[in-house]
Amino acid sequence: MKTLPSHARFLVFSLALFQLSWFVNINLKEATASVLFPMSSCGSECDDSSSTITSNETDACDTTPPSQSDEQLLPLPPSRQNDSTIRRWGCNLQEAPFIFVHIGKAGGGGVRARLAASALDYKRPNWFRVHKDLTYYYPIWDDSQTLHKGHFASSTLPNMVPTGNGDAVDAFKGDYQWEGMTPCGATTPLGQAIACPLVSTQCRDERTRYDNNTQDGSRCDLVYMGHNLLGSEFHWLPTDFLLKWWRTRSSIAQPCHPHHPMTARIAELLQDRHQVMNGTLEVIPVDGDKTYTPRMASPSVQLQCAIPPSPFHVNFTDKIYRQYYKDNYETCFQPKEDAVDTLVQQLASTPAISDINDPGLVGARMISSLPVVRVTVLRDPFSWLLSKFFWHHEHPHIAINNATTNATASNASSSSTLQWVSPDRGTQRNKEQYVHRKRAGKPPPPEPFVPCDDINYAANGWATLRATSYILYLCGQHCLGAYAKTISTSDSKDLTTILQQLLPNWERQASHNLRHSFAVVGLLNETNQFYEMVTQRVAYMNTSLNPQVTGKQHSSNNGNQEAKRCRERYASQEFQDELSLASPAVAALQRLYKIAVTVNRFQQEELNQCS
């Protein structure tokens, strides 16, 4: 075979180099814009031509069957997840963390005590005084038959809530405050994990916190319970844990190989979620938007951020990091939220992903695909509403302010403001409120004192908003972020209108989570059955241990005549129908509770088959 002369070879090489530089120059702008938001798709067979996988790597879609332990915790394939399917979780699960989603006024105080006492070698005087007990542990075994000693935490993690939206958070005053509130406005679970990360010290046992050799960054052997919204664990789970989930189980990443550009980009952002480079974070303008990425070169806008404290420092505490996070939130964390959320939405809307992942359920399916064990207990909506009515000293009320831009009614617009009213507990109790608040140095209780069965105040204020907070526990923390963002961007200034717009999707996601995200759905009126279900479902939880340990009952019903009248009223089918008709949120909560009962019965039947 003849070879070309050297000068001819040089000409051919120069021509090829020119063609390559022309191609790169033409596509440079498009390539830059797509670094953070890669739009390559990956269908059921995953087209390798759009990936970075080399010829000696495995196929872009991993078809390796999961191990037996994986099959137990893997959710149904998205194509089989619909409004009628319920996930089978199996028995004797060893996955961790274990998370009890405590919906306030649903009997969680007693449940917490029972779950805390479900450990081996339990030796503390009060169930919540963990630091007084150096011997207890939950026996969690991994696939290699290595024992990991799980530990307990109660209400130690904050609720991450949006800021700067006034009524968006104030409307749920008293519902999410017990654990404390830390800012985050992300509207997707991945946005929560990447843009609003908390340190993972909760996954480290206090007794071995500073012994690095005893910790596995991909594990979180924790039994946690708190009034934290579903999905809040995305903030505090270890980075290695989330990376493993993203690469192997995520509902969006599952169709594609871990090295595909789509999944690799998210993995890169997850890996760097805590990273501060030389005291700065880089925010890269892409198509006019500020998009966070720590690995791209200039042009960039340098944001001055303090270097975060080290979790391994002897004086480190979660409070120290949380204060650092709050101090730097607006400058160094908030700018990432929209960027990551936009990335997730773009990935979810690509044809290959959207075909199997309903865009309206992306957040819920991310939550259900996370390999954790969640349980919850639900209470009948009207019993719960009445308990909430008497528990809180103040309730929100949405006051509508009508305004007309011209003379024509078609151009009329309305806005709303949030006001506060007091629950009518009866004449004597109402008078006592003035005395108690005066002694405490607080202003008088807000007037008027509203009766429990006033439909107008219930439907246009407290009952609708309390029911919404219940739904948000089941929908997920990302739903609260979407609510705040909608308020800040919507043309409507009417809180009621915005809630009605968002409610159908929230109900749908909450329904999906009840069916697919909770390993045990319990009912308050069947608490003993719930304990039995937990013991059967989770290998390291034995709720029959230490039966002498009980929690306090936080009764909000003071037993006077007004409370008795309200109980009878709320038990009336006529009143329930009237309030449900006036409040779409209350009606949605009723439907979700019926789904919870169905899931509970299904899970009981499934667990009865355990050996």
VMD Tcl script that draws the C-alpha trace (Angstrom):
set ca {
  {0.00 0.00 0.00}
  {1.44 3.37 -1.10}
  {1.79 6.25 1.35}
  {1.29 9.92 0.56}
  {4.35 12.18 0.33}
  {5.06 14.17 3.49}
  {3.89 17.48 2.03}
  {0.61 15.88 0.93}
  {0.08 14.38 4.38}
  {0.64 17.85 5.87}
  {-2.03 19.35 3.58}
  {-4.56 16.66 4.51}
  {-3.83 17.16 8.21}
  {-4.17 20.96 7.90}
  {-7.51 20.61 6.11}
  {-8.83 18.28 8.81}
  {-7.63 20.62 11.53}
  {-9.36 23.57 9.82}
  {-12.63 21.61 9.56}
  {-12.42 20.65 13.21}
  {-11.78 24.23 14.38}
  {-14.67 25.47 12.21}
  {-17.01 22.89 13.73}
  {-15.91 23.75 17.28}
  {-16.28 27.48 16.67}
  {-19.77 27.09 15.22}
  {-20.94 25.00 18.16}
  {-19.05 26.76 20.96}
  {-21.94 28.92 22.08}
  {-24.39 26.02 22.08}
  {-21.90 23.81 23.91}
  {-21.28 26.43 26.60}
  {-24.98 26.91 27.20}
  {-25.52 23.18 27.58}
  {-22.70 22.41 30.01}
  {-24.97 22.65 33.03}
  {-28.13 21.68 31.20}
  {-27.17 18.77 28.87}
  {-30.18 17.92 26.74}
  {-29.03 14.57 25.39}
  {-31.71 11.94 25.77}
  {-31.60 8.31 26.64}
  {-34.48 6.02 25.76}
  {-35.22 2.42 26.58}
  {-32.15 1.37 24.61}
  {-30.04 4.47 25.38}
  {-28.45 5.80 22.19}
  {-24.69 5.56 22.84}
  {-23.98 8.14 20.18}
  {-24.99 10.93 22.57}
  {-23.06 9.63 25.55}
  {-19.46 9.77 26.69}
  {-19.25 6.01 27.16}
  {-16.25 4.41 25.49}
  {-16.40 1.15 23.58}
  {-14.97 -0.87 26.45}
  {-17.61 0.29 28.95}
  {-20.95 -1.34 29.63}
  {-24.10 -0.41 27.75}
  {-25.62 2.97 28.45}
  {-28.62 1.32 30.08}
  {-27.67 -0.98 32.90}
  {-29.72 -4.17 32.56}
  {-28.04 -6.00 35.43}
  {-30.81 -7.40 37.66}
  {-30.79 -6.03 41.19}
  {-29.77 -8.17 44.11}
  {-32.45 -9.70 46.27}
  {-32.01 -7.02 48.93}
  {-32.26 -4.33 46.25}
  {-35.49 -5.78 44.89}
  {-37.11 -5.36 48.27}
  {-36.56 -1.64 48.45}
  {-36.75 -0.72 44.76}
  {-40.01 1.01 43.81}
  {-42.18 -0.21 40.99}
  {-40.93 0.80 37.53}
  {-42.38 4.22 36.62}
  {-44.44 2.62 33.84}
  {-46.29 0.59 36.49}
  {-46.77 3.42 38.97}
  {-50.29 4.77 38.58}
  {-53.27 5.81 40.66}
  {-54.16 2.24 41.59}
  {-50.85 0.46 42.26}
  {-49.37 0.15 45.75}
  {-45.76 -0.73 46.35}
  {-44.78 -4.01 48.01}
  {-41.82 -3.43 50.29}
  {-41.18 -6.91 51.63}
  {-40.31 -7.93 55.18}
  {-37.37 -7.52 57.55}
  {-35.81 -4.57 55.76}
  {-32.25 -3.66 56.76}
  {-32.04 -0.34 54.90}
  {-31.44 2.86 56.84}
  {-32.11 5.59 57.76}
  {-35.49 4.97 59.32}
  {-37.60 8.16 59.25}
  {-40.85 8.77 61.10}
  {-42.70 11.65 59.45}
  {-44.52 13.10 62.46}
  {-47.64 15.03 61.45}
  {-48.45 17.20 64.45}
  {-51.62 16.28 66.41}
  {-51.69 12.77 64.90}
  {-50.51 10.90 67.98}
  {-46.82 11.20 67.26}
  {-45.73 11.82 70.85}
  {-46.56 8.29 71.90}
  {-45.21 6.86 68.65}
  {-41.85 8.56 69.14}
  {-41.45 7.05 72.60}
  {-42.30 3.56 71.35}
  {-39.89 3.77 68.41}
  {-37.15 5.18 70.63}
  {-37.56 2.24 73.01}
  {-37.41 -0.31 70.16}
  {-33.63 -0.57 70.52}
  {-31.44 -3.17 72.17}
  {-29.69 -2.44 75.49}
  {-31.99 0.53 76.12}
  {-31.01 2.10 79.47}
  {-32.10 5.72 79.67}
  {-34.54 7.36 82.10}
  {-36.49 9.27 79.42}
  {-36.88 8.18 75.83}
  {-35.58 11.47 74.43}
  {-32.45 11.78 76.62}
  {-30.16 9.95 74.23}
  {-26.99 11.39 75.75}
  {-27.85 9.59 79.00}
  {-27.65 6.18 77.30}
  {-24.29 4.95 76.01}
  {-25.30 1.34 75.35}
  {-28.49 1.31 73.26}
  {-28.41 0.48 69.54}
  {-30.56 -0.69 66.64}
  {-28.98 -3.83 65.08}
  {-28.64 -3.11 61.34}
  {-26.91 -5.76 59.23}
  {-25.51 -5.13 55.77}
  {-25.22 -7.59 52.87}
  {-21.81 -8.76 54.09}
  {-23.33 -9.61 57.49}
  {-21.51 -6.76 59.20}
  {-23.36 -5.26 62.15}
  {-23.94 -1.50 62.17}
  {-25.25 -0.02 65.40}
  {-28.02 2.40 64.53}
  {-28.64 5.43 66.75}
  {-31.62 7.65 67.53}
  {-32.40 11.35 67.03}
  {-35.58 13.32 67.64}
  {-36.41 16.75 66.18}
  {-32.75 17.68 65.76}
  {-33.04 18.71 62.09}
  {-34.66 21.97 60.97}
  {-37.48 22.44 58.53}
  {-36.10 24.10 55.42}
  {-38.63 26.74 54.39}
  {-38.71 29.53 51.79}
  {-38.00 33.07 52.89}
  {-38.90 36.49 51.61}
  {-42.47 35.60 50.66}
  {-44.35 36.81 53.72}
  {-47.65 34.98 53.68}
  {-46.08 31.92 52.04}
  {-44.53 30.90 55.35}
  {-46.72 32.87 57.76}
  {-49.77 30.96 56.54}
  {-48.33 27.86 58.21}
  {-47.17 29.55 61.38}
  {-47.03 27.00 64.15}
  {-46.97 23.96 61.84}
  {-43.27 23.75 60.98}
  {-41.61 25.74 63.77}
  {-40.88 23.13 66.44}
  {-37.63 21.93 64.86}
  {-36.65 25.46 63.89}
  {-36.65 26.88 60.38}
  {-33.72 27.31 58.02}
  {-34.07 28.97 54.59}
  {-34.39 27.04 51.33}
  {-36.67 27.73 48.38}
  {-35.75 24.80 46.09}
  {-38.69 23.30 44.21}
  {-37.21 19.85 43.53}
  {-35.63 17.24 45.82}
  {-32.36 17.53 43.89}
  {-32.46 21.28 44.32}
  {-32.79 20.71 48.06}
  {-29.82 18.34 48.10}
  {-27.46 20.40 45.92}
  {-28.42 24.00 46.64}
  {-29.35 23.71 50.33}
  {-27.08 21.07 51.87}
  {-26.84 20.48 55.57}
  {-23.88 18.64 57.06}
  {-24.41 14.95 57.67}
  {-23.41 14.74 61.32}
  {-26.85 13.37 62.14}
  {-25.80 10.19 60.35}
  {-22.79 9.91 62.64}
  {-23.33 8.36 66.03}
  {-22.43 10.87 68.77}
  {-20.57 8.09 70.56}
  {-18.18 7.66 67.62}
  {-18.53 11.04 65.90}
  {-14.83 11.84 65.84}
  {-13.63 8.34 65.00}
  {-13.41 8.55 61.21}
  {-12.62 4.86 60.88}
  {-16.05 3.87 62.18}
  {-18.00 5.91 59.62}
  {-19.05 4.91 56.10}
  {-20.02 7.94 54.06}
  {-22.48 5.95 51.97}
  {-24.44 4.82 55.05}
  {-26.75 6.57 57.48}
  {-27.60 4.23 60.35}
  {-30.08 6.59 61.95}
  {-33.58 6.29 63.40}
  {-34.96 9.81 63.06}
  {-38.30 11.36 63.89}
  {-39.54 14.92 63.66}
  {-42.18 17.28 62.32}
  {-40.16 17.46 59.10}
  {-41.86 17.39 55.73}
  {-41.45 14.33 53.56}
  {-38.25 14.52 51.51}
  {-36.40 16.83 53.91}
  {-33.77 14.10 54.21}
  {-32.35 15.21 50.85}
  {-30.73 18.09 52.74}
  {-28.85 16.04 55.31}
  {-28.15 12.61 53.86}
  {-24.41 12.10 53.19}
  {-23.15 13.04 49.75}
  {-21.89 9.51 49.05}
  {-25.32 8.14 49.98}
  {-27.03 10.51 47.53}
  {-24.48 9.78 44.80}
  {-25.10 6.07 45.12}
  {-28.84 6.66 44.92}
  {-28.52 8.93 41.90}
  {-26.35 6.50 39.96}
  {-28.33 3.37 40.71}
  {-31.90 4.09 41.77}
  {-33.05 7.59 40.92}
  {-36.26 7.69 38.92}
  {-34.66 10.07 36.40}
  {-31.19 8.55 36.25}
  {-32.34 4.91 36.11}
  {-32.79 4.75 32.31}
  {-29.18 5.80 31.67}
  {-25.65 4.69 32.41}
  {-23.96 6.60 35.26}
  {-21.43 8.06 32.80}
  {-24.05 9.40 30.42}
  {-23.74 13.22 30.25}
  {-27.11 13.77 31.89}
  {-26.49 11.65 34.94}
  {-22.81 12.53 35.15}
  {-23.57 16.24 35.37}
  {-25.96 15.80 38.27}
  {-23.46 13.50 39.99}
  {-20.81 16.21 39.62}
  {-23.07 18.81 41.22}
  {-23.97 16.44 44.04}
  {-20.30 15.71 44.63}
  {-19.53 19.42 44.91}
  {-22.56 20.52 46.89}
  {-20.47 21.46 49.94}
  {-17.50 22.73 47.99}
  {-16.15 26.23 48.49}
  {-13.19 26.96 46.26}
  {-10.68 29.40 47.76}
  {-13.42 31.04 49.76}
  {-15.64 31.58 46.71}
  {-18.39 29.91 44.74}
  {-18.65 30.53 41.02}
  {-21.92 31.57 39.43}
  {-21.81 31.29 35.64}
  {-24.23 33.32 33.48}
  {-25.91 30.95 30.98}
  {-28.49 32.38 28.60}
  {-28.95 35.37 30.87}
  {-29.52 33.29 34.00}
  {-27.10 32.80 36.85}
  {-26.25 29.12 36.91}
  {-24.14 27.54 39.63}
  {-21.23 25.34 38.74}
  {-17.94 25.02 40.61}
  {-15.95 23.49 37.74}
  {-16.35 25.89 34.84}
  {-13.83 28.57 33.98}
  {-14.58 32.24 33.55}
  {-16.51 34.28 32.64}
  {-17.87 34.07 36.13}
  {-19.19 36.14 38.98}
  {-17.27 35.49 42.18}
  {-19.41 35.35 45.29}
  {-17.56 35.88 48.53}
  {-18.41 33.06 50.90}
  {-16.88 32.11 54.17}
  {-15.23 28.71 54.16}
  {-17.58 26.34 56.01}
  {-16.51 24.92 59.37}
  {-15.13 21.38 59.31}
  {-17.46 18.67 60.66}
  {-14.40 16.87 62.00}
  {-13.28 19.73 64.20}
  {-13.53 18.90 67.88}
  {-15.73 21.94 68.60}
  {-18.02 21.47 65.59}
  {-21.78 21.30 66.13}
  {-24.77 21.32 63.81}
  {-25.72 24.73 65.23}
  {-22.38 26.16 64.13}
  {-22.87 24.98 60.56}
  {-26.51 26.04 60.52}
  {-25.52 29.57 61.52}
  {-22.86 29.58 58.81}
  {-25.48 28.44 56.31}
  {-27.97 31.14 57.34}
  {-25.30 33.87 57.26}
  {-24.26 32.90 53.72}
  {-27.61 31.71 52.35}
  {-28.55 34.66 50.14}
  {-25.07 35.01 48.72}
  {-23.81 31.45 48.38}
  {-26.74 29.02 48.46}
  {-29.90 30.69 47.16}
  {-28.36 31.45 43.72}
  {-28.03 27.70 43.11}
  {-31.71 26.88 43.69}
  {-33.21 28.04 40.40}
  {-30.27 26.67 38.41}
  {-30.54 23.15 39.78}
  {-34.35 23.16 39.68}
  {-34.23 24.25 36.03}
  {-31.79 21.46 35.25}
  {-34.05 18.86 36.84}
  {-37.11 20.17 34.98}
  {-35.24 20.10 31.68}
  {-34.04 16.56 32.29}
  {-37.54 15.48 33.27}
  {-39.02 16.98 30.11}
  {-36.64 15.26 27.68}
  {-38.61 12.72 25.59}
  {-36.85 9.63 26.87}
  {-37.41 10.63 30.49}
  {-40.88 12.16 30.21}
  {-42.17 9.04 28.45}
  {-41.73 7.04 31.65}
  {-41.70 9.82 34.24}
  {-44.84 11.92 34.42}
  {-43.51 15.51 34.69}
  {-46.10 16.24 37.38}
  {-44.72 13.45 39.56}
  {-40.99 13.97 39.16}
  {-40.53 15.20 42.74}
  {-42.65 12.44 44.25}
  {-40.90 9.74 42.25}
  {-37.50 11.01 43.32}
  {-38.70 10.73 46.90}
  {-40.06 7.22 46.42}
  {-36.85 6.03 44.74}
  {-34.61 7.08 47.64}
  {-33.49 3.93 49.56}
  {-34.74 4.92 53.02}
  {-37.46 3.48 55.25}
  {-40.20 6.01 56.01}
  {-43.24 5.50 58.21}
  {-46.06 7.78 59.28}
  {-49.34 7.81 61.19}
  {-52.41 9.61 59.86}
  {-55.46 10.85 61.73}
  {-59.02 11.24 60.50}
  {-59.15 14.73 58.91}
  {-62.06 16.15 60.92}
  {-60.81 14.82 64.25}
  {-57.41 16.27 63.34}
  {-58.82 19.66 62.30}
  {-60.72 20.03 65.55}
  {-57.61 19.11 67.56}
  {-55.60 21.71 65.63}
  {-58.34 24.30 66.19}
  {-58.04 24.05 69.97}
  {-54.27 23.47 70.03}
  {-53.19 26.75 68.41}
  {-53.81 30.08 70.13}
  {-53.98 31.88 66.79}
  {-55.23 30.90 63.36}
  {-54.63 32.46 59.95}
  {-57.47 33.99 57.98}
  {-57.28 35.05 54.33}
  {-58.85 38.46 53.90}
  {-59.75 39.29 50.29}
  {-59.18 42.86 49.15}
  {-61.11 43.62 45.96}
  {-59.72 46.30 43.66}
  {-60.97 47.50 40.30}
  {-58.58 48.89 37.70}
  {-61.34 50.51 35.53}
  {-65.05 50.73 35.51}
  {-65.58 47.35 33.87}
  {-66.01 44.34 36.05}
  {-64.00 42.20 33.63}
  {-60.85 44.08 34.62}
  {-61.45 43.67 38.34}
  {-58.66 42.05 40.29}
  {-58.31 40.94 43.87}
  {-55.53 40.44 46.34}
  {-55.42 38.92 49.79}
  {-53.72 39.61 53.06}
  {-53.18 37.28 55.97}
  {-54.85 38.16 59.25}
  {-54.94 36.35 62.56}
  {-57.94 35.31 64.64}
  {-58.38 33.42 67.90}
  {-60.24 30.12 68.43}
  {-63.40 30.41 70.51}
  {-62.87 28.08 73.46}
  {-65.86 29.36 75.41}
  {-66.35 32.61 77.35}
  {-64.25 31.70 80.37}
  {-61.35 30.28 78.37}
  {-61.33 33.30 76.09}
  {-61.05 35.65 79.06}
  {-58.18 33.60 80.45}
  {-56.26 34.18 77.22}
  {-56.07 37.91 77.94}
  {-54.69 37.24 81.43}
  {-52.14 34.63 80.30}
  {-50.81 36.76 77.47}
  {-50.55 39.85 79.67}
  {-48.54 37.93 82.26}
  {-46.25 36.69 79.49}
  {-45.71 40.22 78.23}
  {-47.49 39.48 74.97}
  {-50.13 41.57 73.17}
  {-53.81 40.65 73.63}
  {-55.14 37.72 71.60}
  {-56.21 38.73 68.08}
  {-59.91 39.24 67.61}
  {-62.46 38.05 66.71}
  {-62.79 34.78 68.62}
  {-63.98 32.43 65.88}
  {-66.31 29.48 66.60}
  {-65.06 26.07 65.42}
  {-68.00 25.64 63.02}
  {-67.97 29.03 61.36}
  {-67.78 27.87 57.73}
  {-66.61 31.23 56.39}
  {-63.61 31.50 58.70}
  {-62.82 27.80 58.32}
  {-63.01 27.65 54.52}
  {-61.33 31.03 53.93}
  {-58.64 30.63 56.50}
  {-57.65 28.30 59.27}
  {-59.21 24.98 58.16}
  {-58.08 25.37 54.55}
  {-54.55 26.35 55.56}
  {-54.22 23.68 58.26}
  {-55.48 21.05 55.80}
  {-52.94 22.34 53.29}
  {-50.13 21.92 55.84}
  {-51.26 18.30 56.35}
  {-51.17 17.71 52.59}
  {-47.71 19.29 52.32}
  {-46.36 16.78 54.86}
  {-47.36 14.06 52.38}
  {-46.53 15.94 49.18}
  {-42.99 16.82 50.21}
  {-40.87 19.79 51.12}
  {-40.33 20.64 47.46}
  {-44.07 21.38 47.23}
  {-43.69 24.10 49.87}
  {-40.88 25.57 47.79}
  {-43.10 25.52 44.68}
  {-45.81 27.29 46.65}
  {-43.50 30.12 47.68}
  {-42.09 30.48 44.19}
  {-45.58 30.63 42.69}
  {-46.52 33.40 45.10}
  {-43.44 35.42 44.17}
  {-43.91 35.01 40.38}
  {-47.68 34.84 39.93}
  {-49.69 37.73 38.54}
  {-52.38 36.85 41.06}
  {-52.01 38.29 44.54}
  {-54.86 36.22 45.92}
  {-53.59 33.47 48.20}
  {-56.79 31.45 47.81}
  {-56.49 31.43 44.01}
  {-52.86 30.32 44.16}
  {-53.65 27.51 46.59}
  {-56.46 26.26 44.36}
  {-54.12 26.26 41.36}
  {-51.48 24.18 43.13}
  {-53.78 21.85 45.08}
  {-54.54 19.28 42.32}
  {-50.85 18.54 41.74}
  {-50.12 18.47 45.47}
  {-52.92 15.97 46.00}
  {-51.61 13.84 43.15}
  {-48.07 13.80 44.52}
  {-49.30 13.12 48.06}
  {-51.39 10.22 46.75}
  {-48.35 8.81 44.96}
  {-46.23 9.12 48.10}
  {-48.79 7.32 50.23}
  {-48.74 4.45 47.76}
  {-45.03 4.32 47.03}
  {-42.90 6.32 49.51}
  {-43.98 5.03 52.95}
  {-42.98 1.53 54.01}
  {-45.67 1.70 56.71}
  {-48.76 3.91 56.68}
  {-50.41 3.74 60.10}
  {-53.73 5.04 61.43}
  {-54.04 6.79 64.78}
  {-57.08 4.76 65.82}
  {-55.09 1.55 65.18}
  {-51.77 2.44 66.80}
  {-51.00 -1.09 68.06}
  {-51.38 -2.45 64.54}
  {-48.96 0.23 63.36}
  {-46.35 -0.93 65.88}
  {-46.78 -4.54 64.73}
  {-46.41 -3.47 61.10}
  {-43.17 -1.63 61.87}
  {-41.73 -4.67 63.64}
  {-42.60 -6.93 60.69}
  {-41.40 -4.48 58.07}
  {-38.07 -3.38 59.59}
  {-35.63 -5.98 60.90}
  {-33.88 -3.71 63.40}
  {-37.06 -2.25 64.97}
  {-38.71 -4.31 67.71}
  {-41.61 -2.28 69.07}
  {-42.40 -4.88 71.75}
  {-39.22 -4.05 73.68}
  {-39.25 -1.92 76.83}
  {-43.06 -1.73 77.12}
  {-42.78 0.48 80.20}
  {-41.63 3.41 78.03}
  {-44.51 5.65 77.03}
  {-44.85 9.16 75.68}
  {-46.97 12.02 76.93}
  {-50.33 12.76 75.38}
  {-50.66 16.36 74.23}
  {-54.39 16.80 74.42}
  {-55.73 20.00 72.88}
  {-59.33 19.39 73.90}
  {-59.98 20.92 77.31}
  {-63.30 19.15 77.84}
  {-65.54 22.18 78.44}
  {-68.99 22.67 76.93}
  {-67.72 24.40 73.79}
  {-65.29 21.58 73.11}
  {-68.07 19.02 73.56}
  {-70.32 20.94 71.19}
  {-67.56 21.11 68.60}
  {-66.89 17.36 68.80}
  {-70.53 16.62 68.11}
  {-70.58 19.13 65.28}
  {-67.46 17.75 63.61}
  {-68.81 14.21 63.87}
  {-71.88 15.28 61.91}
  {-71.88 14.16 58.28}
  {-73.89 17.25 57.40}
  {-71.17 19.57 58.74}
  {-68.38 17.54 57.12}
  {-70.11 17.76 53.75}
  {-70.68 21.50 54.16}
  {-67.04 22.26 55.02}
  {-65.70 19.95 52.30}
  {-67.86 21.71 49.73}
  {-66.62 25.12 50.87}
  {-62.94 24.12 51.18}
  {-61.27 22.18 48.32}
  {-58.26 21.55 50.58}
  {-60.40 19.83 53.22}
  {-62.06 17.75 50.49}
  {-58.65 16.76 49.11}
  {-57.44 15.80 52.58}
  {-60.48 13.54 53.00}
  {-59.69 11.78 49.72}
  {-56.06 11.32 50.74}
  {-57.08 9.84 54.08}
  {-59.23 7.28 52.27}
  {-56.21 6.38 50.15}
  {-54.15 6.04 53.34}
  {-56.70 3.58 54.74}
  {-56.53 1.57 51.50}
  {-52.72 1.51 51.64}
  {-52.79 0.51 55.30}
  {-55.07 -2.45 54.57}
  {-52.91 -3.51 51.64}
  {-49.75 -3.32 53.73}
  {-51.31 -5.28 56.59}
  {-52.32 -8.04 54.19}
  {-48.83 -8.06 52.67}
  {-47.11 -8.20 56.06}
  {-49.39 -11.02 57.24}
  {-47.58 -13.18 54.70}
  {-44.20 -12.61 56.40}
  {-42.75 -15.62 58.14}
}
mol new
graphics top color blue
foreach p $ca { graphics top sphere $p radius 0.5 }
foreach p [lrange $ca 0 end-1] q [lrange $ca 1 end] { graphics top cylinder $p $q radius 0.2 }
display resetview
